[in-house]
Amino acid sequence: MTPNKFEVEKKHLTVGPYEVCPIPTGLFGLDGGAMFGTVPKVLWERSNPTDDKNRIQMEARALLLKSPGCNVLIDTGNGHDFIAKYGEKLGSKFAEMYGIDDKGPSLMKSLAAHGVKPEDIHHVILTHLHFDHAGGGTTEVNGKLVPTFPKAQYWIQKGNLETASHPNLRERASYYAANYQPLLDSGVLKVVEGPQENFIPGISSVISNGHTQAQQVIKITDGKTTVLYCGDMVPTSSHVKIPWLMGYDLHPLTLMEEKQKYLGEAADQSWYLFFEHDPYCDAALIERNGHDFAVQKRFWL
């Protein structure tokens, strides 16, 4: 696959006490048609080229908010230990199915690059429990699945946990108990309901129900600089256009309304959008473009 030709600037961001640190956990691949839904391939393949299986390259990018007294990790990527988590039949094929590249960055390697060990993480915020967002939150130790971050409080929305526990037919292949049950069993999963204002200093959540039920999109702000961790509401910079949705999204019209609202705020107030799945940039500033939105600048952070 040939990378797109967008110009990307290098930028260092801090928000209040937090250093904003992208944590790439590894590239993987998903079907390009599924990632862009009804958008014709002739439009999206210019910026997101496919491999011979029609998969586009995706990053599973977590975010570390690093400060002297509080280290916060948002999402955890695909993880590993697939056989221990998903059984021999599925687990042995899992990395191949999703084109997971284990030769490059990983969650642990990327954290270590910032001088952070698993026991240094105080909070893990899970936007939702799909395996590519929550898979790194548990790991196998001596034949048992346990929280990857032993001293962390994990956070999830009640509605999303309920959805994961009783997945609909559409999402059954994305939600696995191995990624959340060990957190419940260990008593480290804090279940909250609805938007949370400053539930960790400087960190709030808003709720998005378009992609899946009760995804929490995370807003980090100090009143001057704001970063919005978009999760799957806006998975890549290509998806800032309101009608550019994924085939995976459960409620497209709801998601379009959510994008209109939150991206409108982002454009008007110069928020940085942080993209979980874009392999070609970490973040962007956007602007209004008629009744839609467009990327103004892309950044590596």
Salt bridges, closest charged atoms under 4 A:
GLU9 OE2 - LYS297 NZ 3.92
ASP51 OD2 - ARG55 NE 3.05
ASP75 OD2 - HIS133 ND1 2.92
ASP81 OD2 - HIS80 NE2 3.43
ASP120 OD2 - LYS117 NZ 3.50
ASP132 OD2 - HIS133 NE2 3.37
ASP132 OD2 - HIS277 NE2 3.14
GLU171 OE2 - HIS130 NE2 2.82
GLU193 OE1 - LYS158 NZ 3.99
ASP232 OD2 - HIS128 NE2 3.29
ASP232 OD2 - HIS133 NE2 2.90
ASP232 OD2 - HIS211 NE2 3.00
ASP232 OD1 - HIS277 NE2 3.19
ASP249 OD1 - HIS211 ND1 2.69
GLU265 OE2 - LYS261 NZ 3.53
ASP268 OD1 - ARG288 NE 2.95
GLU276 OE2 - HIS133 ND1 2.99
ASP282 OD1 - ARG61 NE 2.76
